[in-house]
Amino acid sequence: MTPDLTIGVVGPHDLVERVMLMGHAAAPLPCRLVAAAYRDEQEAADKVTRLGPGVDACLFASPVPYDLARRSGVLTMPATYVQLGGAALIAALAKAAIDPRLDPQRVSIDVVARADVEEAYTDLGIPATDVHSRDEPGATGTIAAYHERLARQGATTGALTCLPAVADRLQTAGVPVVRIRPTSAAVRTALHTAALLGAHHRLEESQLTVVLVEVPTLREPVRRAAPRYWRDELRLSLHRLLVQEANRINATVWPIDDHSYLVTATRGSIASATDGFRVLPFAARIRDELGLAVEVGVGMGRTTHDAESHARAALARSQAGKQAQGFAVDREGRALIPAPRMPPQGSTPLKPKGIEVLARLAAKLEGGDTVVDAEGAGKMLGVTPRTARRLLRTLVDEGLAWPLPPNRTPQPGRPRQLYRLIVEKLGSR
């Protein structure tokens, strides 16, 4: 049977080999280990990228490669690292004590936090007053230069390093050095943590998620200017589009009433379709192809009822104009962050009021025809088709125009979108 979890092991060749030999038996859950060995810590981010999205968690050799991968932004999965303080540091100090070139009380130490250094020396009953430590990350050359400078100045008798590449450089420079190697217990603990993180992530990704999609235009009462068959055709086009989007993310969709739909999916599939809950699901394609604005609420829960309740709460927030606080609610009822990216205030010129645009278009309509497209409206208004398309969508949002079902033609490219202008609104304002 194929293991449920996959853990990427990122580190120098000797540590990766050691972890692989220990095998998945050291983990609390069935898992598969994937080796990602490097020669230098600077390669850590590239190794994570090569592991790809199929990895449930990453295990790093030390805090250094972990921090480099985190800073580069490639960590899209949970990650942890092997702790190098405690027993690992004490074992290295024992090796330093039997090396005639080294005095454990006058050494430099990297990666390990100063608090862990002082704790280890306290446990051994020796002072750490003349021990130098550097726990901030840095390039291999920078850390090696730190140890070498202290040794040349006579401030230390040598170095204890967690980084194989640094140990190699110091040996070449003639600086006495001892590598701090993780203990077997530390590796087992790290594997245990990585497996639990991966299992939790897998559960989170498969968490039941409900998306509610409402169309304000379809929610409005039927007008004389908007015949019923137009609404029916538009509704069918919207349902067809939602089914296509749902199939793409392995979700299901069904209509609730004349103006709303319910999509059932997993958190992982919705996260991938929303750039990590930064953009509304389905909204961009619905607007581009049908000229419709939609209101969306996303909810998660332990049951379908809970997920739908949270989706309705998120939808109510969206309808109240509070999208900046998040359009998705997690299973605990909290709004998910980050919220969808919103354009900065003042980045675009103010749009004219919809009624003014409608009046300008109505003044140039001929023969009583009230159906226009973006190209024709652009010529009437003296703007580009792109700007005209935006203005027509504004009319739809304000109930001053009705988007007709897309005009499918044999020619390739985006189908021509027509809009019916509700000129009757001009007489009521």
Secondary structure, DSSP 8 states (H G I E B T S, - for coil): ---SEEEEEEEEHHHHHHHHHH-GGGSSS-EEEEEEEESSGGGHHHHHHHH-TT-SEEEESSHHHHHHHHHHT---S-EEE---STHHHHHHHHHHHT-TT--TTS-EEESS-HHHHHHHHHHHT---TT-EEE-S---HHHHHHHHHHHHHTTS-S-EEES-HHHHHHHHHHT--EEE----HHHHHHHHHHHHHHHHHHHHHHT-EEEEEEE-HHHHS---TTS-HHHHHHHHHHHHHHHHHHHHHTT-EEEE-SSSEEEEEEEHHHHHHHTTTTTS-TTHHHHHHHH----EEEEEE-SSHHHHHHHHHHHHHHHHTT-GGG-SEE-TTS-B-SS------TTSS-----HHHHHHHHHHH--TT--EEEHHHHHHHHTS-HHHHHHHHHHHHHTTSEEE---B--SSSSS-B-EEEE-GGGGGG-
